[in-house]
């Protein structure tokens, strides 16, 4: 049930992607607004994730999970009823708030339930579900958009949320009594606002260019905000991000891996979904069906990582997987509208997807296998924060680089291939960084002890 709740949240990251052209036509949205429909959810989800993890540690994981699920369900209903960009984006923000409470709470319960190799196996399943959910979200989006309409990509969460709300109290034990502690609300808001400024700058660059004053003002504001956040956290009695948790090498490497992997994954999804529909003229249903083998590739890659990570260690898997993503994205730079999708798009897309799955498993396992149980909520919030923020940044970058192919009535292919080239370069650089940053040890050897560095 916990994994299913996470599956629902991850599906909602990508479920709007195939529906974007239809949503844009119905509500009259331009590229920037469409980008915000995707990124608002992941931005709020990621920006408040650590705060959600902190709430789980202070108030109890089950209580926080149920509260988040209720907010998420109501916000999904509001998103489906939206008749304007403002209401839809506000609904997506509400979904992000609910998700930020749900995800770290569910993961905290999972990490406290399993130990050692069983924990690694459970985390592997969790990561596999998350990776596959991203691709399945695109498939579901195609089916619903082509059927009852794009509104149903949000409405479908309402009955599912209601069922999960009934089942969780029966399947998850009550929270233990906890000592009241302060919550760093200003820190949560500051890191979210800073990331929003960063996304705003990246999206603005797609319209006004990288030389625009507005672009650099937004990015500069984000950097300043992150600096103020870091300074403030060093002086807060109970900080949102605990320095001793963030200083662990497995946590540093895990957050790096998650940031890059999800950025690459969602950037590729955004780019390819719009390439299929905007340039090739495919229907939402056909686009969704073409993503089905991608879901299978992500799941296969994640399961291979679960099987081998305790044997060869996270470093080998991370480096090899990023290299695979680089090769796949490199192949995608050769796409041509005149060629068959089966030969020009799917080979590279499947290779990249096969490589992303193992990185997500490695990021999750190397982070949570070495964190004390008392900090599992915050630790799960940290890793999931970078999962969502990576997605926000990845979509914003993909949208910006591909802007030339997304504007106007006669789009060309140049913007799409440029975006794929950026993905290939980022994946290649990440492979080199992972070779140095990711610990060479095997997570299973230290899982559950919480004191490895």
C-alpha positions as CSV (number, residue, x, y, z in Angstrom):
1,X,0.0,0.0,0.0
2,X,2.9,2.4,0.8
3,X,4.5,1.7,-2.6
4,X,1.1,2.2,-4.3
5,X,0.7,5.6,-2.7
6,X,4.2,6.5,-4.0
7,X,3.2,5.1,-7.4
8,X,0.2,7.5,-7.5
9,X,2.5,10.5,-6.7
10,X,5.1,9.6,-9.3
11,X,2.4,9.0,-12.0
12,X,1.2,12.5,-11.4
13,X,4.6,13.9,-12.3
14,X,4.3,12.8,-15.9
15,X,0.6,12.1,-16.3
16,X,0.0,15.6,-17.7
17,X,2.8,15.4,-20.3
18,X,0.8,13.7,-23.1
19,X,-2.2,15.9,-22.3
20,X,-0.2,19.1,-22.6
21,X,-1.1,20.0,-26.2
22,X,-4.8,19.3,-25.5
23,X,-4.7,21.3,-22.3
24,X,-3.0,24.1,-24.1
25,X,-5.6,24.2,-26.8
26,X,-8.5,24.1,-24.4
27,X,-7.2,26.7,-22.0
28,X,-5.2,28.8,-24.5
29,X,-1.8,28.2,-22.8
30,X,1.6,29.1,-24.3
31,X,4.9,27.2,-23.9
32,X,5.8,28.9,-20.6
33,X,2.4,28.2,-19.1
34,X,2.5,24.6,-20.2
35,X,6.0,24.3,-18.6
36,X,4.6,25.6,-15.3
37,X,1.7,23.0,-15.4
38,X,4.4,20.3,-15.2
39,X,7.0,22.0,-13.0
40,X,4.7,23.6,-10.4
41,X,3.8,20.1,-9.0
42,X,7.4,18.9,-8.9
43,X,8.6,22.3,-7.6
44,X,6.2,22.4,-4.6
45,X,6.6,18.6,-4.1
46,X,10.3,18.9,-4.0
47,X,10.6,22.2,-2.2
48,X,8.4,21.1,0.7
49,X,9.6,17.5,0.8
50,X,12.2,17.9,3.6
51,X,9.6,19.8,5.6
52,X,7.2,16.9,5.1
53,X,9.9,14.5,6.3
54,X,10.4,16.7,9.3
55,X,6.7,16.6,10.1
56,X,6.8,12.8,9.8
57,X,9.6,12.7,12.4
58,X,7.8,15.1,14.8
59,X,4.1,14.4,14.4
60,X,4.3,10.7,13.3
61,X,4.5,9.2,9.8
62,X,1.0,7.7,9.6
63,X,-0.7,11.0,10.7
64,X,1.4,13.0,8.2
65,X,0.7,10.5,5.4
66,X,-3.0,10.6,5.9
67,X,-3.1,14.5,6.0
68,X,-1.1,14.7,2.8
69,X,-3.3,12.1,1.0
70,X,-6.4,14.1,1.9
71,X,-4.8,17.4,0.5
72,X,-3.6,15.6,-2.6
73,X,-7.0,14.1,-3.4
74,X,-8.9,17.4,-3.0
75,X,-6.3,19.3,-5.1
76,X,-6.6,16.6,-7.8
77,X,-10.4,17.3,-7.9
78,X,-9.7,21.1,-8.2
79,X,-7.2,20.5,-11.0
80,X,-9.7,18.5,-13.0
81,X,-12.4,21.2,-12.6
82,X,-9.9,24.0,-13.6
83,X,-11.1,26.3,-16.4
84,X,-8.1,28.6,-16.5
85,X,-4.3,28.4,-16.3
86,X,-4.4,30.1,-12.9
87,X,-6.7,27.6,-11.3
88,X,-4.9,24.6,-12.9
89,X,-1.5,25.7,-11.7
90,X,-2.9,26.4,-8.2
91,X,-4.4,22.9,-8.2
92,X,-1.0,21.5,-9.2
93,X,0.6,23.4,-6.3
94,X,-2.0,21.8,-4.0
95,X,-1.1,18.4,-5.3
96,X,2.5,19.2,-4.6
97,X,1.8,20.1,-1.0
98,X,-0.1,16.8,-0.4
99,X,2.6,14.8,-2.1
100,X,5.4,16.5,-0.1
101,X,3.7,15.2,3.1
102,X,2.9,11.7,1.7
103,X,6.1,10.6,0.1
104,X,8.6,11.0,2.9
105,X,6.1,9.7,5.4
106,X,5.5,6.5,3.4
107,X,9.3,6.0,2.8
108,X,10.0,6.6,6.5
109,X,7.5,3.8,7.4
110,X,9.1,1.5,4.9
111,X,12.7,2.1,6.2
112,X,11.7,1.5,9.8
113,X,9.9,-1.7,8.8
114,X,12.8,-3.4,7.0
115,X,16.5,-3.7,7.9
116,X,19.7,-4.9,6.2
117,X,19.3,-6.7,2.9
118,X,15.6,-6.7,3.2
119,X,15.7,-2.9,3.4
120,X,17.8,-2.7,0.2
121,X,15.3,-5.0,-1.5
122,X,12.4,-3.0,-0.4
123,X,14.1,0.3,-1.4
124,X,14.8,-1.3,-4.8
125,X,11.2,-2.1,-5.3
126,X,10.2,1.4,-4.2
127,X,12.7,2.9,-6.7
128,X,11.5,0.6,-9.5
129,X,7.9,1.6,-8.9
130,X,8.9,5.2,-8.9
131,X,10.8,4.9,-12.2
132,X,8.1,2.8,-13.9
133,X,5.4,5.1,-12.6
134,X,6.9,8.0,-14.5
135,X,6.6,6.2,-17.8
136,X,3.2,4.6,-17.0
137,X,1.9,8.1,-16.2
138,X,2.5,9.0,-19.8
139,X,0.6,5.9,-21.0
140,X,-2.3,6.6,-18.6
141,X,-2.3,10.2,-19.8
142,X,-2.6,9.1,-23.4
143,X,-5.5,6.7,-22.7
144,X,-7.5,9.2,-20.6
145,X,-6.9,12.2,-22.9
146,X,-8.0,10.2,-25.9
147,X,-11.0,8.9,-24.0
148,X,-13.0,10.9,-21.4
149,X,-10.7,13.9,-21.7
150,X,-7.6,15.5,-20.1
151,X,-9.5,16.4,-16.9
152,X,-9.6,12.7,-16.1
153,X,-5.8,12.6,-15.6
154,X,-6.7,14.4,-12.4
155,X,-10.1,13.0,-11.6
156,X,-8.8,9.5,-11.5
157,X,-6.9,10.3,-8.3
158,X,-10.1,11.0,-6.4
159,X,-11.5,7.5,-6.1
160,X,-8.0,6.0,-5.7
161,X,-7.2,8.5,-2.9
162,X,-10.5,7.7,-1.1
163,X,-9.7,4.0,-1.1
164,X,-6.2,4.5,0.1
165,X,-7.5,6.8,2.9
166,X,-9.7,3.9,4.1
167,X,-7.0,1.2,3.9
168,X,-4.0,2.9,5.4
169,X,-5.3,3.1,9.0
170,X,-6.0,-0.6,8.8
171,X,-2.6,-1.6,7.4
172,X,-0.2,0.8,9.1
173,X,0.3,0.9,12.8
174,X,-0.5,4.0,14.9
175,X,2.3,6.5,15.4
176,X,4.3,6.3,18.6
177,X,4.0,9.2,20.9
178,X,6.6,11.8,20.0
179,X,8.3,14.7,21.8
180,X,7.2,18.1,20.5
181,X,9.9,19.9,18.5
182,X,10.0,23.1,16.5
183,X,9.4,23.1,12.7
184,X,11.5,25.3,10.4
185,X,8.6,26.7,8.3
186,X,10.7,29.7,7.1
187,X,13.4,27.4,5.8
188,X,10.9,25.3,3.9
189,X,9.4,28.4,2.3
190,X,12.8,29.9,1.5
191,X,14.1,26.8,-0.3
192,X,10.9,26.5,-2.3
193,X,10.9,30.2,-3.3
194,X,14.5,30.0,-4.3
195,X,13.9,27.0,-6.5
196,X,10.8,28.7,-8.0
197,X,13.1,31.6,-9.0
198,X,15.6,29.2,-10.6
199,X,12.8,27.5,-12.6
200,X,11.4,31.0,-13.6
201,X,14.8,32.0,-14.8
202,X,15.3,28.9,-16.9
203,X,11.8,29.1,-18.5
204,X,12.3,32.9,-19.2
205,X,15.5,32.1,-21.0
206,X,13.5,30.1,-23.5
207,X,11.6,33.1,-24.5
208,X,13.9,36.1,-23.9
209,X,17.3,34.4,-24.3
210,X,20.2,33.8,-21.9
211,X,21.3,37.4,-22.2
212,X,18.1,38.8,-20.8
213,X,18.2,40.8,-17.6
214,X,15.0,39.0,-16.4
215,X,16.7,35.6,-16.9
216,X,19.7,36.5,-14.8
217,X,17.8,38.4,-12.2
218,X,15.7,35.3,-11.5
219,X,18.7,33.0,-11.5
220,X,20.6,35.5,-9.3
221,X,17.7,35.7,-6.9
222,X,17.7,31.9,-6.7
223,X,21.4,31.8,-5.9
224,X,21.0,34.5,-3.3
225,X,18.0,32.7,-1.8
226,X,20.0,29.4,-1.5
227,X,22.8,31.3,0.2
228,X,20.5,32.9,2.7
229,X,18.9,29.5,3.3
230,X,22.3,27.9,4.0
231,X,23.2,30.7,6.4
232,X,19.9,30.6,8.2
233,X,20.0,26.8,8.6
234,X,23.4,27.1,10.4
235,X,21.7,29.3,13.1
236,X,18.4,27.5,13.6
237,X,18.1,25.3,16.7
238,X,16.3,22.5,14.8
239,X,17.2,23.1,11.1
240,X,15.2,21.8,8.2
241,X,18.3,20.1,6.8
242,X,20.6,18.6,9.5
243,X,24.3,19.3,8.7
244,X,25.3,15.9,10.1
245,X,22.9,14.1,7.8
246,X,23.8,16.1,4.7
247,X,27.5,15.7,5.4
248,X,27.5,11.9,5.0
249,X,29.1,10.9,1.8
250,X,26.4,8.4,0.8
251,X,23.8,11.2,1.2
252,X,25.9,13.6,-0.9
253,X,26.4,11.1,-3.7
254,X,22.8,9.9,-3.5
255,X,21.3,13.3,-3.8
256,X,23.6,14.1,-6.8
257,X,22.6,10.9,-8.5
258,X,18.9,11.5,-7.9
259,X,19.0,15.1,-9.1
260,X,20.7,14.3,-12.4
261,X,18.8,11.0,-13.0
262,X,15.3,12.5,-12.6
263,X,16.3,15.7,-14.5
264,X,17.4,13.6,-17.4
265,X,14.3,11.3,-17.2
266,X,11.7,14.0,-17.1
267,X,13.5,16.2,-19.6
268,X,13.6,13.3,-22.1
269,X,9.9,12.6,-21.4
270,X,8.9,16.2,-21.9
271,X,11.0,16.6,-25.1
272,X,9.9,13.3,-26.6
273,X,6.2,13.7,-25.8
274,X,6.0,17.0,-27.5
275,X,8.2,15.8,-30.4
276,X,5.7,13.0,-31.1
277,X,2.6,15.3,-30.9
278,X,3.9,18.7,-31.8
279,X,6.1,17.8,-34.8
280,X,5.0,14.3,-35.9
281,X,1.3,15.0,-35.2
282,X,0.7,11.8,-33.2
283,X,-2.5,11.4,-31.1
284,X,-2.4,11.4,-27.3
285,X,-3.2,7.7,-27.4
286,X,-0.5,6.7,-29.8
287,X,2.0,8.8,-27.9
288,X,1.0,7.1,-24.6
289,X,1.4,3.6,-26.1
290,X,4.8,4.4,-27.5
291,X,5.9,5.1,-23.9
292,X,4.9,1.6,-22.7
293,X,8.2,-0.1,-23.7
294,X,10.0,2.8,-21.9
295,X,8.2,2.0,-18.7
296,X,9.3,-1.6,-19.1
297,X,12.9,-0.5,-19.8
298,X,13.0,1.6,-16.6
299,X,11.6,-1.3,-14.5
300,X,14.0,-3.8,-16.0
301,X,17.0,-1.5,-15.3
302,X,15.8,-0.9,-11.7
303,X,15.4,-4.6,-11.1
304,X,18.9,-5.4,-12.5
305,X,20.3,-2.8,-10.1
306,X,18.4,-4.3,-7.2
307,X,20.0,-7.7,-8.1
308,X,23.6,-6.5,-8.6
309,X,24.1,-3.5,-6.2
310,X,25.0,-5.7,-3.2
311,X,27.5,-7.5,-5.4
312,X,29.3,-4.8,-7.3
313,X,28.4,-1.7,-5.3
314,X,26.7,1.6,-6.2
315,X,29.7,3.2,-8.0
316,X,29.9,0.7,-10.8
317,X,26.2,0.8,-11.4
318,X,26.0,4.6,-11.4
319,X,28.9,5.1,-13.8
320,X,27.7,2.4,-16.2
321,X,24.1,3.6,-16.1
322,X,25.0,7.2,-16.8
323,X,27.2,6.1,-19.7
324,X,24.2,4.2,-21.1
325,X,22.0,7.2,-20.8
326,X,24.6,9.3,-22.6
327,X,24.7,6.8,-25.5
328,X,20.9,6.7,-25.7
329,X,20.5,10.5,-25.7
330,X,23.3,10.7,-28.3
331,X,21.4,8.4,-30.6
332,X,18.3,10.6,-30.2
333,X,20.2,13.5,-31.6
334,X,20.0,11.7,-35.0
335,X,16.2,11.6,-35.1
336,X,14.5,12.6,-38.3
337,X,10.7,13.2,-38.9
338,X,11.0,11.2,-42.1
339,X,12.2,8.0,-40.4
340,X,10.2,5.4,-38.6
341,X,9.8,6.1,-34.9
342,X,10.7,2.4,-34.2
343,X,14.2,2.9,-35.8
344,X,14.9,6.6,-35.1
345,X,13.5,7.3,-31.6
346,X,12.8,4.1,-29.6
347,X,16.3,2.6,-29.7
348,X,17.9,5.7,-28.1
349,X,14.9,6.4,-25.8
350,X,14.9,2.8,-24.5
351,X,18.7,2.8,-23.9
352,X,18.4,6.0,-21.9
353,X,15.4,4.7,-19.9
354,X,17.3,1.5,-19.2
355,X,20.1,3.5,-17.7
356,X,18.0,5.9,-15.6
357,X,16.3,3.1,-13.6
358,X,19.5,1.8,-12.0
359,X,20.7,5.3,-11.0
360,X,17.5,5.9,-9.1
361,X,17.9,2.6,-7.2
362,X,21.5,3.4,-6.4
363,X,20.7,6.9,-5.2
364,X,17.9,5.7,-2.9
365,X,19.9,2.7,-1.5
366,X,23.2,4.5,-0.9
367,X,21.4,7.3,0.9
368,X,18.9,5.5,3.2
369,X,21.1,2.5,4.0
370,X,23.3,4.7,6.1
371,X,21.0,7.0,8.1
372,X,19.9,6.6,11.7
373,X,16.3,5.4,12.2
374,X,15.5,8.6,14.1
375,X,16.4,10.7,11.0
376,X,14.8,8.4,8.4
377,X,11.9,10.9,7.8
378,X,14.3,13.8,7.1
379,X,16.7,11.6,5.1
380,X,13.8,10.3,2.9
381,X,12.7,14.0,2.5
382,X,16.2,14.9,1.3
383,X,16.5,12.2,-1.3
384,X,12.9,12.8,-2.6
385,X,13.5,16.5,-2.6
386,X,16.2,16.1,-5.2
387,X,14.0,13.6,-7.1
388,X,11.4,16.3,-7.6
389,X,13.7,19.3,-8.0
390,X,15.7,17.4,-10.5
391,X,12.5,16.8,-12.5
392,X,11.6,20.5,-12.3
393,X,15.0,21.6,-13.5
394,X,15.1,18.9,-16.2
395,X,11.8,19.9,-17.7
396,X,12.6,23.6,-17.5
397,X,16.0,23.1,-19.3
398,X,14.4,20.8,-21.9
399,X,11.7,23.4,-22.6
400,X,14.2,26.2,-22.8
401,X,16.6,24.4,-25.2
402,X,13.8,23.1,-27.3
403,X,11.9,26.4,-27.4
404,X,12.7,27.0,-31.1
405,X,10.8,23.8,-31.9
406,X,7.9,24.5,-29.6
407,X,7.0,28.0,-30.9
408,X,5.2,29.0,-34.1
409,X,2.9,27.1,-36.4
410,X,5.8,25.4,-38.4
411,X,8.2,24.0,-35.9
412,X,11.5,22.5,-36.9
413,X,13.5,19.7,-35.4
414,X,16.6,21.7,-34.3
415,X,15.3,22.5,-30.8
416,X,14.5,18.9,-30.0
417,X,17.9,17.6,-31.2
418,X,19.7,20.3,-29.2
419,X,17.8,19.3,-26.1
420,X,18.8,15.6,-26.7
421,X,22.4,16.7,-27.1
422,X,22.4,18.6,-23.8
423,X,21.0,15.4,-22.1
424,X,23.8,13.3,-23.6
425,X,26.5,15.8,-22.4
426,X,25.0,16.0,-18.9
427,X,24.8,12.2,-18.6
428,X,28.4,11.8,-19.7
429,X,29.7,14.4,-17.2
430,X,27.6,12.8,-14.5
431,X,29.3,9.4,-15.2
432,X,32.7,11.0,-14.6
433,X,31.5,12.7,-11.4
434,X,30.0,9.5,-10.1
435,X,33.3,7.7,-10.6
436,X,34.8,10.0,-8.0
437,X,31.8,10.8,-5.8
438,X,29.9,7.6,-5.2
439,X,31.4,5.3,-2.5
440,X,32.9,2.1,-3.8
441,X,31.5,0.0,-1.0
442,X,28.5,-2.3,-1.2
443,X,25.4,-0.8,0.5
444,X,24.2,-4.2,1.8
445,X,27.3,-4.4,4.0
446,X,26.3,-1.4,6.1
447,X,22.6,-1.2,5.7
448,X,20.7,-0.5,8.8
449,X,23.6,0.7,10.9
450,X,23.3,4.4,10.2
451,X,26.8,5.5,10.9
452,X,28.8,4.9,7.8
453,X,30.4,7.9,6.1
